[in-house]
């Protein structure tokens, strides 16, 4: 008895696309547009901190969108406390539409800063969201303020450079 092997169909022979390339990367022009837009919508914790520490007018206002209890646990010095739920009734009393705002909430696992940014944008404010929220502010070793005063914790070496003020990015 002779057996004949036939070639497997091409689809069966081709290796499955890996998880990264299953959806191919965008064309360079589309990627550039996307990343440029992302920078228009987001601010980095280190960038916000360095501008605030410069002593000059930052040209923006930082807004903490968390609850009063969360605010009391610690917030960015100089930030305005404006919980997301209060934005519709309080924003126009507290903010100047000519001054951009940077919102934040807890951290990357929380979209409260995003919701606050959306609420402000819908009211006509120029807004960015601070990536990482208060979690990364603290993890990068920047000061927080409470009713007891200011405090600074050691930077987490997994999130911030230990021997430099600049991560190089």
KESEFI-459847 format. One record per residue (C-alpha): x, z, y. Coordinates in steps of 0.02 Angstrom, whole numbers, plus 50000, padded with zeros to 5 digits. Layout:
BEGIN
XZY ...
//
This chain:
BEGIN
500005000050000 500684995150168 500205004150326 500254995850492 500535005950647 499664999950802 500175004650976 499175018551053 498155013751205 499155014551365 498145029251430 498585039351276 500445035351296 500595039351480 501005057551514 499675067251606 500035069151791 500765085951832 499725098251932 500695094852092 500565075952087 498845074352005 498245070752182 499625060452263 500395066052428 499605059252585 500395044652675 501735050652798 500675046552951 499185056152882 500305070852836 501065071053010 499325071153090 498765085252976 500285096353006 500235093053194 498415098253195 498825113853094 500075119253226 498735116953359 497605129053265 498845142153204 500185153653274 501555162153173 501725181153178 503565180053228 503195167753368 501815178853438 502955194153428 504415185553513 503345179253657 502545196353682 504255204853676 504985193153807 504245203353948 503565187654029 501745182754044 501375175653871 500025163853935 498825169753799 497845185053748 497905192653574 496235197753500 496025209653353 494365205053271 494295219753149 493155234953147 493455250553253 494075259853099 495325246153061 495885245253244 496195264053240 497345262053089 498515251653196 498465235953302 499635224653398 500125233253562 499225224953706 497925216653595 496105216853648 494895224153522 493435212253502 492615212953331 491935196353273 490125202353275 490295206853460 491025190153517 489345182053559 488845196253675 490525202353742 491725187653754 491125181153922 491235198653996 493005201553934 493875184553927 494375170854047 494075153553972 495645147054058 496745158853954 497035153953772 496715167353642 497565171153476 496475179853348 496975190253199 496195200753063 496915209352909 497975196352822 498065180352722 496725186252602 495485188752745 494625175252847 494025186952984 495275179553108 494615162353064 492805167753093 493285175453260 494215159653311 492705149153265 491525160353364 492655159253516 492905140353502 491015138053492 490905147453658 492175135853739 493785145853723 495485138553679 495985147753522 497295149253386 497305160453233 498845170953196 499365167353017 499645182752911 498625194553021 499095212553049 499765213552871 501195201652907 501435208753081 501805225552998 502765218052851 503915208952973 504325225553055 503435223753222 502715238653317 500915243953297 499935255353410 498735269253362 497935283353460 499495293453417 500665280853497 501765266753436 502665265453270 503755252853181 504005251652994 505495243752908 505325225152881 504915219352705 506435209152650 505275197352556 504395192152717 505665193952857 507535192252882 508385209252868 509915206052979 509195194053106 507755191953227 507605173653180 507055167053012 507715149853053 506095140753026 
//
